[in-house]
Amino acid sequence: MIAGATRNRPRTYHSHDERAAAEADVVDIDIANKINELSEEEETLYGQAGDGRGLSIEDVERLQSIKVELDRCYDLLHQREARRAAGLDPTEAKARSADVVEHYQQ
């Protein structure tokens, strides 16, 4: 091959950025899986409440806890999506406390 000439072939990149993006996707999937688990449990409790069995005090407390955890998961996903859209590292998004997530103004 002539010095300075380049071949017309696609480059294969194995950069740190691609690895970080793949790892970030895994974290997003983990968060989505957690959302699904919590949603299923929430649905089970609502089903129990609607079929005449009602909910115990513990069930009501658990339902409230699930709602807060779902809000925290969605908040974290939104932070990650916003950071990604802005060209920032989504792994720097941090889960916020229940107090912050439940009381901030939109």
CNS distance restraints for C-alpha pairs under 8 A (distance, minus, plus):
assign (resid   1 and name CA) (resid   5 and name CA) 7.06 0.50 0.50
assign (resid  13 and name CA) (resid  18 and name CA) 7.93 0.50 0.50
assign (resid  14 and name CA) (resid  18 and name CA) 6.51 0.50 0.50
assign (resid  14 and name CA) (resid  19 and name CA) 7.35 0.50 0.50
assign (resid  15 and name CA) (resid  19 and name CA) 6.54 0.50 0.50
assign (resid  16 and name CA) (resid  20 and name CA) 6.02 0.50 0.50
assign (resid  17 and name CA) (resid  21 and name CA) 6.04 0.50 0.50
assign (resid  18 and name CA) (resid  22 and name CA) 6.15 0.50 0.50
assign (resid  19 and name CA) (resid  23 and name CA) 6.14 0.50 0.50
assign (resid  20 and name CA) (resid  24 and name CA) 6.00 0.50 0.50
assign (resid  21 and name CA) (resid  25 and name CA) 6.18 0.50 0.50
assign (resid  22 and name CA) (resid  26 and name CA) 6.42 0.50 0.50
assign (resid  23 and name CA) (resid  27 and name CA) 6.41 0.50 0.50
assign (resid  24 and name CA) (resid  28 and name CA) 6.26 0.50 0.50
assign (resid  24 and name CA) (resid  90 and name CA) 6.76 0.50 0.50
assign (resid  24 and name CA) (resid  91 and name CA) 6.26 0.50 0.50
assign (resid  25 and name CA) (resid  29 and name CA) 6.18 0.50 0.50
assign (resid  26 and name CA) (resid  30 and name CA) 6.16 0.50 0.50
assign (resid  27 and name CA) (resid  31 and name CA) 6.20 0.50 0.50
assign (resid  28 and name CA) (resid  32 and name CA) 6.13 0.50 0.50
assign (resid  28 and name CA) (resid  77 and name CA) 6.84 0.50 0.50
assign (resid  29 and name CA) (resid  33 and name CA) 6.03 0.50 0.50
assign (resid  30 and name CA) (resid  34 and name CA) 6.23 0.50 0.50
assign (resid  31 and name CA) (resid  35 and name CA) 6.23 0.50 0.50
assign (resid  31 and name CA) (resid  73 and name CA) 6.38 0.50 0.50
assign (resid  31 and name CA) (resid  77 and name CA) 7.27 0.50 0.50
assign (resid  32 and name CA) (resid  36 and name CA) 6.23 0.50 0.50
assign (resid  32 and name CA) (resid  73 and name CA) 8.00 0.50 0.50
assign (resid  33 and name CA) (resid  37 and name CA) 6.22 0.50 0.50
assign (resid  34 and name CA) (resid  38 and name CA) 6.16 0.50 0.50
assign (resid  34 and name CA) (resid  73 and name CA) 7.77 0.50 0.50
assign (resid  35 and name CA) (resid  39 and name CA) 5.97 0.50 0.50
assign (resid  35 and name CA) (resid  70 and name CA) 6.08 0.50 0.50
assign (resid  35 and name CA) (resid  73 and name CA) 6.65 0.50 0.50
assign (resid  35 and name CA) (resid  74 and name CA) 7.84 0.50 0.50
assign (resid  36 and name CA) (resid  40 and name CA) 6.12 0.50 0.50
assign (resid  37 and name CA) (resid  41 and name CA) 6.36 0.50 0.50
assign (resid  38 and name CA) (resid  42 and name CA) 6.07 0.50 0.50
assign (resid  38 and name CA) (resid  66 and name CA) 6.17 0.50 0.50
assign (resid  38 and name CA) (resid  69 and name CA) 7.89 0.50 0.50
assign (resid  38 and name CA) (resid  70 and name CA) 6.85 0.50 0.50
assign (resid  39 and name CA) (resid  43 and name CA) 6.03 0.50 0.50
assign (resid  39 and name CA) (resid  66 and name CA) 7.92 0.50 0.50
assign (resid  39 and name CA) (resid  70 and name CA) 7.75 0.50 0.50
assign (resid  40 and name CA) (resid  44 and name CA) 6.17 0.50 0.50
assign (resid  41 and name CA) (resid  45 and name CA) 6.32 0.50 0.50
assign (resid  42 and name CA) (resid  46 and name CA) 6.22 0.50 0.50
assign (resid  42 and name CA) (resid  63 and name CA) 6.21 0.50 0.50
assign (resid  42 and name CA) (resid  66 and name CA) 6.71 0.50 0.50
assign (resid  42 and name CA) (resid  67 and name CA) 7.99 0.50 0.50
assign (resid  43 and name CA) (resid  47 and name CA) 6.00 0.50 0.50
assign (resid  44 and name CA) (resid  48 and name CA) 6.15 0.50 0.50
assign (resid  45 and name CA) (resid  49 and name CA) 6.20 0.50 0.50
assign (resid  45 and name CA) (resid  55 and name CA) 7.46 0.50 0.50
assign (resid  45 and name CA) (resid  59 and name CA) 7.12 0.50 0.50
assign (resid  45 and name CA) (resid  63 and name CA) 7.09 0.50 0.50
assign (resid  46 and name CA) (resid  50 and name CA) 6.11 0.50 0.50
assign (resid  47 and name CA) (resid  51 and name CA) 6.12 0.50 0.50
assign (resid  48 and name CA) (resid  52 and name CA) 7.06 0.50 0.50
assign (resid  48 and name CA) (resid  53 and name CA) 5.81 0.50 0.50
assign (resid  48 and name CA) (resid  54 and name CA) 6.05 0.50 0.50
assign (resid  48 and name CA) (resid  55 and name CA) 6.94 0.50 0.50
assign (resid  49 and name CA) (resid  53 and name CA) 5.89 0.50 0.50
assign (resid  49 and name CA) (resid  54 and name CA) 4.08 0.50 0.50
assign (resid  49 and name CA) (resid  55 and name CA) 5.50 0.50 0.50
assign (resid  50 and name CA) (resid  54 and name CA) 6.84 0.50 0.50
assign (resid  55 and name CA) (resid  59 and name CA) 5.41 0.50 0.50
assign (resid  55 and name CA) (resid  60 and name CA) 6.14 0.50 0.50
assign (resid  56 and name CA) (resid  60 and name CA) 6.29 0.50 0.50
assign (resid  57 and name CA) (resid  61 and name CA) 6.19 0.50 0.50
assign (resid  58 and name CA) (resid  62 and name CA) 6.03 0.50 0.50
assign (resid  59 and name CA) (resid  63 and name CA) 6.02 0.50 0.50
assign (resid  60 and name CA) (resid  64 and name CA) 6.31 0.50 0.50
assign (resid  61 and name CA) (resid  65 and name CA) 6.18 0.50 0.50
assign (resid  62 and name CA) (resid  66 and name CA) 6.07 0.50 0.50
assign (resid  63 and name CA) (resid  67 and name CA) 6.31 0.50 0.50
assign (resid  64 and name CA) (resid  68 and name CA) 6.42 0.50 0.50
assign (resid  65 and name CA) (resid  69 and name CA) 6.20 0.50 0.50
assign (resid  66 and name CA) (resid  70 and name CA) 6.00 0.50 0.50
assign (resid  67 and name CA) (resid  71 and name CA) 6.24 0.50 0.50
assign (resid  68 and name CA) (resid  72 and name CA) 6.26 0.50 0.50
assign (resid  68 and name CA) (resid  98 and name CA) 6.39 0.50 0.50
assign (resid  68 and name CA) (resid 102 and name CA) 7.18 0.50 0.50
assign (resid  69 and name CA) (resid  73 and name CA) 6.15 0.50 0.50
assign (resid  69 and name CA) (resid  98 and name CA) 7.53 0.50 0.50
assign (resid  70 and name CA) (resid  74 and name CA) 6.13 0.50 0.50
assign (resid  71 and name CA) (resid  75 and name CA) 5.97 0.50 0.50
assign (resid  71 and name CA) (resid 101 and name CA) 6.86 0.50 0.50
assign (resid  71 and name CA) (resid 102 and name CA) 7.54 0.50 0.50
assign (resid  72 and name CA) (resid  76 and name CA) 6.17 0.50 0.50
assign (resid  72 and name CA) (resid  95 and name CA) 6.70 0.50 0.50
assign (resid  72 and name CA) (resid  96 and name CA) 6.68 0.50 0.50
assign (resid  72 and name CA) (resid  97 and name CA) 7.49 0.50 0.50
assign (resid  72 and name CA) (resid  98 and name CA) 6.63 0.50 0.50
assign (resid  72 and name CA) (resid 101 and name CA) 6.25 0.50 0.50
assign (resid  73 and name CA) (resid  77 and name CA) 6.25 0.50 0.50
assign (resid  73 and name CA) (resid  95 and name CA) 7.58 0.50 0.50
assign (resid  74 and name CA) (resid  78 and name CA) 6.09 0.50 0.50
assign (resid  75 and name CA) (resid  79 and name CA) 6.15 0.50 0.50
assign (resid  75 and name CA) (resid  95 and name CA) 7.56 0.50 0.50
assign (resid  75 and name CA) (resid  96 and name CA) 7.83 0.50 0.50
assign (resid  75 and name CA) (resid 101 and name CA) 7.22 0.50 0.50
assign (resid  76 and name CA) (resid  80 and name CA) 6.19 0.50 0.50
assign (resid  76 and name CA) (resid  93 and name CA) 6.78 0.50 0.50
assign (resid  76 and name CA) (resid  94 and name CA) 6.65 0.50 0.50
assign (resid  76 and name CA) (resid  95 and name CA) 5.46 0.50 0.50
assign (resid  76 and name CA) (resid  96 and name CA) 7.47 0.50 0.50
assign (resid  77 and name CA) (resid  81 and name CA) 6.12 0.50 0.50
assign (resid  78 and name CA) (resid  82 and name CA) 6.04 0.50 0.50
assign (resid  79 and name CA) (resid  83 and name CA) 6.14 0.50 0.50
assign (resid  79 and name CA) (resid  90 and name CA) 7.52 0.50 0.50
assign (resid  79 and name CA) (resid  93 and name CA) 5.90 0.50 0.50
assign (resid  79 and name CA) (resid  94 and name CA) 7.96 0.50 0.50
assign (resid  80 and name CA) (resid  84 and name CA) 6.08 0.50 0.50
assign (resid  80 and name CA) (resid  89 and name CA) 7.98 0.50 0.50
assign (resid  80 and name CA) (resid  90 and name CA) 4.50 0.50 0.50
assign (resid  80 and name CA) (resid  91 and name CA) 7.06 0.50 0.50
assign (resid  80 and name CA) (resid  92 and name CA) 7.94 0.50 0.50
assign (resid  80 and name CA) (resid  93 and name CA) 5.67 0.50 0.50
assign (resid  81 and name CA) (resid  85 and name CA) 6.06 0.50 0.50
assign (resid  81 and name CA) (resid  90 and name CA) 6.99 0.50 0.50
assign (resid  82 and name CA) (resid  86 and name CA) 6.15 0.50 0.50
assign (resid  82 and name CA) (resid  90 and name CA) 7.95 0.50 0.50
assign (resid  83 and name CA) (resid  87 and name CA) 6.27 0.50 0.50
assign (resid  83 and name CA) (resid  88 and name CA) 4.79 0.50 0.50
assign (resid  83 and name CA) (resid  89 and name CA) 6.12 0.50 0.50
assign (resid  83 and name CA) (resid  90 and name CA) 5.22 0.50 0.50
assign (resid  83 and name CA) (resid  93 and name CA) 7.52 0.50 0.50
assign (resid  84 and name CA) (resid  88 and name CA) 5.35 0.50 0.50
assign (resid  84 and name CA) (resid  89 and name CA) 6.21 0.50 0.50
assign (resid  84 and name CA) (resid  90 and name CA) 5.45 0.50 0.50
assign (resid  89 and name CA) (resid  93 and name CA) 7.89 0.50 0.50
assign (resid  96 and name CA) (resid 100 and name CA) 6.28 0.50 0.50
assign (resid  96 and name CA) (resid 101 and name CA) 6.33 0.50 0.50
assign (resid  97 and name CA) (resid 101 and name CA) 6.28 0.50 0.50
assign (resid  98 and name CA) (resid 102 and name CA) 5.84 0.50 0.50
assign (resid  99 and name CA) (resid 103 and name CA) 6.07 0.50 0.50
assign (resid 100 and name CA) (resid 104 and name CA) 5.86 0.50 0.50
